[in-house]
Amino acid sequence: MNQITNNRYRQNYHIIPPTGWMNDPNGLCFFKGYYHVFFQYHPYSSEWGPMHWGHVRSTDLIHWEECPIALTPGDNEDKDGCFSGSALVKDDKLYLIYTGHHYKKNTNKEQYWQNQNIAFSDDGIHFEKYENNPIISSAPTDNAADFRDPKIWCENGKWFIVLGSQNKSGLGRVLLYSSDNLFEWEYKGVLSQSKHPETEGYMWECPDFFELDGHRVLLISPQGIIPNNGMFKNVYQTGYMIGDEQNGIFTRGNFIELDSGHDFYATQTMKTDDGRRIMFAWMDMWENKMPEQSDGWAGTMTIPRELKLVNNKLYSCPIEELKTLRSDLLLSKSEFINEIAFSSKEHQLEIEAKMNWDRASSISLEMKDDNGSDIIAVLFDAKDRKVILHRTGPDADRQTVIDQSEELSIRAYVDTSSFELFINNGEATFSERFYSESDLHFHLRAQQRTWCDMNVYKLGNNSSRTIIYK
Ligand code: FRU
């Protein structure tokens, strides 16, 4: 196991790996009294390596308990990695469906093939791989090598899997399979395919396909989309398409980015017993700098977010349970303002503000360090309803456009090394990592005096640090 050498960037209430490297969330489910989140995991260094499945569980989706590694690669059917996948619960057993990764020659990491496997558990802690793996041994003949990330669900008594893939002409796509018994799978065809590699991607990773408010939603993480009009600036994106499915064909709208921040990828969702669609994402991005790697670890999940369809847009907002993390009300205002400033030694904060938003008055939220330099600055442009987030460093700006509204509502969750912003109840979101050990100094400003309701809460259980506000 790797060693943690410095705690400076360790998150307080987000899922992080005990040591080593973490990427995609996997296997979200509820089983025998616990929510489970598995994740792509390399325990032996803070870099990506042969993929294991790390594991945490929780009774409330907020406080997480570390569990032993659930899947270790190296068997015949997952020789070089247990790649991303999903979970299902049936007859008191928890099943994990995952991709086996195989290098054709160990000397060349570019040449590989992938198959799909299953493992099961009675207690939700110890997993046994199925002795007759794989359950899907090879990709359809018109597929390239990329054939991974099975997401399973049950509908009308039948099991279905969507798989991320690339066809031989270099287009990303999602393949659909079905089964009556979980072990024998039938290929049903291409559920949906990229229209062009530069606008919709040459490879689609981590598909998730579900019903929401009477429509079907396909969540995917495409590779290859070219930046356009200030959007799609991350190396890879995550987003969604809305439509309807008939006979295994998804008729859908355009690909829309789900989060506009620098650090958001490889989403997965689950449905809770009370009917909510809850999502986690990896709050990092391939090829981004991750300074925590020099401290013996890398990677964090987003907070759990609930998805909703509003006016044909996918909204994502913090789940209700997160309110239980509020430990102290640090600031509360209801008044006309030009500016509110406050500082905090602690990084564990929730900031919520509602403001009247005149077409003539832009609004900004800045998070600065002790030297007065911006760590993150967000501008809410009044006229164009454009939101521009600036994170100090290379490739600083990200942006999106929101609908006209008379009110601007902002909710931000800050942790030791992350900042998640929810605008107008989840119409737009920005997920960001940041690396500063400084106290945090916030300024909320409005160009013209405006009414503002604002609350700031301390989060988590760390009561030793205090907040000072002006
Ligand atoms: C997405 C991804 C998946 C793959 C996994 C490997 O980030 O590339 O497609 O299964 O990571 O760790």
Residues whose N, C-alpha, C, O or C-beta is under 5 A from the ligand:
A	BS01	FRU	D24 Q40 M51 F83 S84 R148 D149 E205 C206 A266
